[in-house]
Each structure stands twice: as structure tokens, then as C-alpha cells.
Amino acid sequence: MEIRIEKTQTPKTKPGKGADLPFGHIFTDHMFIMDYDDGQGWHDARIVPFGPISMHPGSTILHYGAGAFEGLKAYRKADGTCQLFRPSENAKRMEKSVDRLCLPHIDAATVLEAIETFVTFEQDWVPSDPGTSLYIRPFEFGCDEPIGLHGIKKAKFMIITCPVGNYYKEGLKPVKIAIEEHDVRAIRGGTGDCKVGGNYAASNRAEHVAEENGFTQVLWLDGVHQKYIEEVGSMNVMFKINGEVITPKLTGSVLPGITRKSAIEFLTSKGYKVTERLISAEEVVDAVKNGTLEEAWGTGTAAVVSPIGVLHYEGVDYKINNNEIGEVCHTLYEGLTGIQWGRTEDTFGWTVPIKKN
């Protein structure tokens, strides 16, 4: 890929060691942009100073939500070098999401090359404090000008990056989750298994109500029966019941999370029994009542692992593992973050080193 580079003339001051890094508030000096035009294909790949972009008011993304995105991270190791965690998985998922929305096709290899090139260029922004990282947000959106449902002939692919700390202000502490009993996030045959903006827009009302009532996230049920657990608002979910780790299977309305996949592979390698299957809210609540629900946690790029201490359902708060971090959850967190930050050997081949400038 030929990439034009325009360096900023007004570089920002990077956050120093020990600085508070709220998630998604601080942006790096540059951004990656590539345009698509029907008949010309993808062209004019460039790295330019971070800033506003110009869009026609009739752009497809504004009226019909034709946009897909990804989220991954770069980590700084103790020796000062940086690495990515399973970026090819994000690239493949983005290719799938884009194709589902009939946006101009962009293959995973191109997405991956753009990510690696841009992070290499912007690597001085990768923070070094424990628990921090550089969040990477690739996205594609339609920007056709005529209003109306039609094939998309103009689009942009972009990457922006943010130095971040913990996604949840609680850090690695048990959070309160409410099982959503009214709204649904997605249905099979829709876009629930893709990372597209509409899924999150549909989640906003329930998330808002949950936050107003003191909960960190909502736990979604399936859109047909409103019975089977699917995922948390920003994470996949796992339960340890009677010694077995259970996670909702990918039915077509659950996002196939990269951290979810990594957690399954890591725990299996450690000898844990991990099962992907349908699991109902009633089964989970019954397991709390009879004492067989030993742990519960969410998995996702932003938080990595987030233990669930309280589960709210039908007006009742159910405490899990005495509202403490469980052994398996802690093992998983230390295992994944150890690989991500290079504290432990990557025997899975998940990490991709970033070359020094």
C-alpha cells in the first residue's frame, strides 16, 4: 500500500507517566484515511494530522447508519517495544462486518496493513504505565450524497487512536450487571454478530436506564424468546457453574469477540472445561440460588476481563462469589494481560511486534 504522510505542525503534549487516561477522550496527533469511489476503488491512503473531516449532509452514514468499526490495542512492553494483540482477528471481523452492510469491500489484509503501518508511525503515543495501552479504532462508513436506499458508491476507511487506561473506573473489581427484560439488542439474521454502530445505538436506552439505577452494564437476552443470555453491553460473558466454564454459543446474534475466543483457548489450555451453549437467565439464577454459580465475568478488548459481583433480575439482586474476584477470573486476567503486555511468554502466537521507527 502506498501511503502519503503529512506530519502535524502542532504536535500535542503526550500524557506523562501517572497521568489519568480516561477511555476514549485523548486522541493522538494523526489519523489514517483512505477513500473509495465507484470505478476507482480504494485510493489516496494517507496519514494526516488529526482533526475534523468534511462530510456532505446527505451522507449515507448520517441517514442509514452504514458504518462498521473495530477496536483493538497496542501495548508497550517493559523493554520499551510495542506489540499488537491478535490484530488479524479484528481485520477479519471488520471485513465480515463491512460485507454484511454492503459497504465497499475492504479485505482483511488491507485492514491489517493499515493498522500496522499507522501504529508504527504513531507508536510514541503508546503509554507505558501499568494497565495502559493505545486503543485503536478502525472504521468504514458510507458517504454517498444522494438520500435514499441504494448501493454505496463512496466511502471512507479511517483509523484513529487513543492512549487509554481502564475502561471501567472500578478497574478489576466486581461490577453490577442488570439483565435486560424489555429491550433487545439484536436478532438472528440481523447484524448482532457484526461490529456495526446500529447494534450499539439500539442498546442506548437500556444502558441509560441501567446506569440511572446504579448498574455498570446490561446483560442482553435473545431477541426471539427473551430467555437465553447473549452478551453484556460491551463484552461477551462467561459463567463458572459447578466447575464448568459456560459461555453463550455464537448463534448469529452474538458478537464473536476476540477476547472471548482468546479466553476460551487460554482456559482450555489450562485444563478448564469450557462449553459454548445456550444458557438461560433462569438457569443462571437457579445456579446462584443452589450455590453452583461460582463465578461470572465479561470479556472484551476494552476491559479485557471484568468480574461480575451482582446480577440483577426481575427486581432482585443476586450476589455472585460474595462480590469478590474469583480464582478463574483472576487467572484469566493475569494470563491474557501477561501476554498482551509481554510479561509472560506468548505460546499461542497471538502478539505482533511493532517495528521501531
PEVENZI-V555468 format. One line per field, one symbol per residue. psi: psi as a letter, one per 20 degrees, with the letter a starting at -180 (. if undefined). A space follows every 10 residues. Layout:
psi: ???
This chain:
psi: pppppoqqim qqpqprpjqp nqpjhpqrhr qpqpqppphh aprlpqprqp aqqpqpijph hhhjknqqrr prqqqprhji rqqqolhhgg ghhggggghh jkrpppqhhg gggggggghg hjiiioriqp irroppnqqq qpkqhppqor qpiprqprpq qppqbpgphi bmqprppppp ifqqgrqpic jhjqnqhhhh giigghgggg ghjjqhrqoq rqigilgppf rrgjrrqqqo olipppqpqn iijppnqhhg ghgggghhhj jqopporppr hhggghhghj jiohqqqqpr ggifpoqphp pppljppopp lkkrprgggg ggghgghggg jjhqpniikh qoqpqq.
